[in-house]
Amino acid sequence: MLEILVCFFVDKFHNAKFSSKYIDQKLTWQRQRSFLKTIKIIGLCFLC
């Protein structure tokens, strides 16, 4: 299940990263951290 979530995260981040031409590096990093936090929370929910 975790592999599916990771694949979803990579696909989602890849699409978000390339969908906007005017996104700066700082915002990209913040978005990546936000996705990582979401994945960790979802992963912990499945482990409990």
N, CA, C and O atoms as a GROMACS GRO file, in nm:
protein
  192
    1MET      N    1   0.083  -0.120   0.000
    1MET     CA    2   0.000   0.000   0.000
    1MET      C    3   0.087   0.125   0.000
    1MET      O    4   0.055   0.224  -0.067
    2LEU      N    5   0.196   0.120   0.076
    2LEU     CA    6   0.285   0.236   0.084
    2LEU      C    7   0.347   0.267  -0.051
    2LEU      O    8   0.367   0.384  -0.086
    3GLU      N    9   0.379   0.162  -0.127
    3GLU     CA   10   0.437   0.183  -0.260
    3GLU      C   11   0.341   0.259  -0.350
    3GLU      O   12   0.382   0.344  -0.428
    4ILE      N   13   0.212   0.228  -0.338
    4ILE     CA   14   0.111   0.298  -0.417
    4ILE      C   15   0.106   0.445  -0.378
    4ILE      O   16   0.096   0.532  -0.464
    5LEU      N   17   0.114   0.471  -0.248
    5LEU     CA   18   0.111   0.610  -0.201
    5LEU      C   19   0.233   0.686  -0.250
    5LEU      O   20   0.223   0.803  -0.289
    6VAL      N   21   0.348   0.621  -0.247
    6VAL     CA   22   0.471   0.687  -0.294
    6VAL      C   23   0.461   0.716  -0.443
    6VAL      O   24   0.499   0.825  -0.488
    7CYS      N   25   0.411   0.621  -0.519
    7CYS     CA   26   0.394   0.643  -0.663
    7CYS      C   27   0.296   0.758  -0.689
    7CYS      O   28   0.318   0.840  -0.778
    8PHE      N   29   0.189   0.761  -0.611
    8PHE     CA   30   0.091   0.869  -0.624
    8PHE      C   31   0.157   1.003  -0.593
    8PHE      O   32   0.135   1.102  -0.663
    9PHE      N   33   0.238   1.006  -0.486
    9PHE     CA   34   0.307   1.129  -0.447
    9PHE      C   35   0.401   1.176  -0.557
    9PHE      O   36   0.402   1.294  -0.592
   10VAL      N   37   0.480   1.085  -0.612
   10VAL     CA   38   0.575   1.122  -0.716
   10VAL      C   39   0.501   1.175  -0.839
   10VAL      O   40   0.540   1.277  -0.896
   11ASP      N   41   0.396   1.107  -0.878
   11ASP     CA   42   0.317   1.150  -0.994
   11ASP      C   43   0.253   1.286  -0.968
   11ASP      O   44   0.255   1.374  -1.055
   12LYS      N   45   0.196   1.303  -0.849
   12LYS     CA   46   0.128   1.427  -0.814
   12LYS      C   47   0.228   1.543  -0.812
   12LYS      O   48   0.202   1.650  -0.867
   13PHE      N   49   0.342   1.521  -0.748
   13PHE     CA   50   0.443   1.627  -0.739
   13PHE      C   51   0.500   1.660  -0.876
   13PHE      O   52   0.523   1.777  -0.908
   14HIS      N   53   0.523   1.558  -0.957
   14HIS     CA   54   0.576   1.580  -1.092
   14HIS      C   55   0.480   1.666  -1.173
   14HIS      O   56   0.522   1.760  -1.241
   15ASN      N   57   0.352   1.634  -1.167
   15ASN     CA   58   0.252   1.711  -1.241
   15ASN      C   59   0.242   1.853  -1.188
   15ASN      O   60   0.232   1.948  -1.266
   16ALA      N   61   0.244   1.868  -1.056
   16ALA     CA   62   0.233   2.001  -0.997
   16ALA      C   63   0.355   2.085  -1.031
   16ALA      O   64   0.345   2.206  -1.055
   17LYS      N   65   0.470   2.021  -1.034
   17LYS     CA   66   0.596   2.093  -1.060
   17LYS      C   67   0.600   2.147  -1.202
   17LYS      O   68   0.650   2.257  -1.224
   18PHE      N   69   0.550   2.071  -1.297
   18PHE     CA   70   0.562   2.110  -1.436
   18PHE      C   71   0.436   2.177  -1.492
   18PHE      O   72   0.436   2.223  -1.607
   19SER      N   73   0.329   2.183  -1.412
   19SER     CA   74   0.207   2.246  -1.462
   19SER      C   75   0.217   2.398  -1.459
   19SER      O   76   0.148   2.466  -1.535
   20SER      N   77   0.302   2.452  -1.373
   20SER     CA   78   0.317   2.596  -1.361
   20SER      C   79   0.456   2.638  -1.406
   20SER      O   80   0.556   2.590  -1.354
   21LYS      N   81   0.460   2.729  -1.502
   21LYS     CA   82   0.590   2.775  -1.553
   21LYS      C   83   0.655   2.875  -1.460
   21LYS      O   84   0.776   2.894  -1.462
   22TYR      N   85   0.574   2.941  -1.377
   22TYR     CA   86   0.624   3.053  -1.299
   22TYR      C   87   0.646   3.020  -1.152
   22TYR      O   88   0.660   3.110  -1.069
   23ILE      N   89   0.650   2.890  -1.121
   23ILE     CA   90   0.670   2.852  -0.980
   23ILE      C   91   0.818   2.868  -0.945
   23ILE      O   92   0.906   2.830  -1.023
   24ASP      N   93   0.844   2.923  -0.828
   24ASP     CA   94   0.985   2.941  -0.789
   24ASP      C   95   1.030   2.825  -0.703
   24ASP      O   96   0.948   2.744  -0.659
   25GLN      N   97   1.160   2.817  -0.679
   25GLN     CA   98   1.217   2.701  -0.610
   25GLN      C   99   1.168   2.690  -0.466
   25GLN      O  100   1.147   2.580  -0.416
   26LYS      N  101   1.151   2.804  -0.400
   26LYS     CA  102   1.107   2.801  -0.261
   26LYS      C  103   0.967   2.742  -0.249
   26LYS      O  104   0.941   2.659  -0.162
   27LEU      N  105   0.877   2.786  -0.336
   27LEU     CA  106   0.741   2.734  -0.334
   27LEU      C  107   0.739   2.585  -0.369
   27LEU      O  108   0.661   2.509  -0.312
   28THR      N  109   0.824   2.545  -0.462
   28THR     CA  110   0.833   2.404  -0.498
   28THR      C  111   0.875   2.322  -0.378
   28THR      O  112   0.820   2.215  -0.353
   29TRP      N  113   0.974   2.371  -0.302
   29TRP     CA  114   1.023   2.300  -0.184
   29TRP      C  115   0.914   2.292  -0.078
   29TRP      O  116   0.896   2.188  -0.014
   30GLN      N  117   0.840   2.401  -0.058
   30GLN     CA  118   0.730   2.401   0.039
   30GLN      C  119   0.623   2.301  -0.002
   30GLN      O  120   0.569   2.230   0.083
   31ARG      N  121   0.593   2.295  -0.128
   31ARG     CA  122   0.492   2.202  -0.179
   31ARG      C  123   0.538   2.058  -0.159
   31ARG      O  124   0.460   1.971  -0.120
   32GLN      N  125   0.666   2.033  -0.186
   32GLN     CA  126   0.721   1.899  -0.167
   32GLN      C  127   0.714   1.858  -0.021
   32GLN      O  128   0.676   1.744   0.010
   33ARG      N  129   0.749   1.948   0.070
   33ARG     CA  130   0.742   1.918   0.213
   33ARG      C  131   0.598   1.890   0.255
   33ARG      O  132   0.574   1.802   0.337
   34SER      N  133   0.505   1.964   0.200
   34SER     CA  134   0.363   1.944   0.232
   34SER      C  135   0.318   1.805   0.188
   34SER      O  136   0.248   1.736   0.262
   35PHE      N  137   0.356   1.763   0.068
   35PHE     CA  138   0.321   1.630   0.020
   35PHE      C  139   0.385   1.522   0.107
   35PHE      O  140   0.321   1.421   0.138
   36LEU      N  141   0.512   1.543   0.147
   36LEU     CA  142   0.580   1.445   0.231
   36LEU      C  143   0.510   1.430   0.365
   36LEU      O  144   0.495   1.318   0.415
   37LYS      N  145   0.467   1.541   0.424
   37LYS     CA  146   0.395   1.536   0.551
   37LYS      C  147   0.264   1.459   0.535
   37LYS      O  148   0.228   1.379   0.621
   38THR      N  149   0.194   1.483   0.426
   38THR     CA  150   0.068   1.414   0.400
   38THR      C  151   0.092   1.264   0.387
   38THR      O  152   0.016   1.184   0.443
   39ILE      N  153   0.196   1.225   0.315
   39ILE     CA  154   0.227   1.083   0.297
   39ILE      C  155   0.261   1.019   0.431
   39ILE      O  156   0.217   0.907   0.458
   40LYS      N  157   0.338   1.088   0.515
   40LYS     CA  158   0.373   1.033   0.646
   40LYS      C  159   0.249   1.012   0.732
   40LYS      O  160   0.236   0.910   0.798
   41ILE      N  161   0.158   1.109   0.731
   41ILE     CA  162   0.035   1.098   0.810
   41ILE      C  163  -0.050   0.981   0.761
   41ILE      O  164  -0.100   0.903   0.841
   42ILE      N  165  -0.065   0.969   0.629
   42ILE     CA  166  -0.144   0.859   0.572
   42ILE      C  167  -0.078   0.725   0.606
   42ILE      O  168  -0.147   0.629   0.641
   43GLY      N  169   0.054   0.720   0.596
   43GLY     CA  170   0.127   0.597   0.628
   43GLY      C  171   0.108   0.556   0.773
   43GLY      O  172   0.087   0.438   0.802
   44LEU      N  173   0.113   0.652   0.864
   44LEU     CA  174   0.093   0.622   1.006
   44LEU      C  175  -0.048   0.574   1.033
   44LEU      O  176  -0.069   0.487   1.117
   45CYS      N  177  -0.144   0.630   0.964
   45CYS     CA  178  -0.284   0.588   0.980
   45CYS      C  179  -0.301   0.441   0.941
   45CYS      O  180  -0.374   0.367   1.007
   46PHE      N  181  -0.233   0.399   0.833
   46PHE     CA  182  -0.245   0.260   0.789
   46PHE      C  183  -0.171   0.165   0.882
   46PHE      O  184  -0.209   0.048   0.894
   47LEU      N  185  -0.067   0.213   0.949
   47LEU     CA  186   0.009   0.128   1.040
   47LEU      C  187  -0.065   0.104   1.172
   47LEU      O  188  -0.046   0.001   1.236
   48CYS      N  189  -0.149   0.200   1.212
   48CYS     CA  190  -0.218   0.188   1.342
   48CYS      C  191  -0.328   0.084   1.340
   48CYS      O  192  -0.394   0.062   1.442
   0.00000   0.00000   0.00000
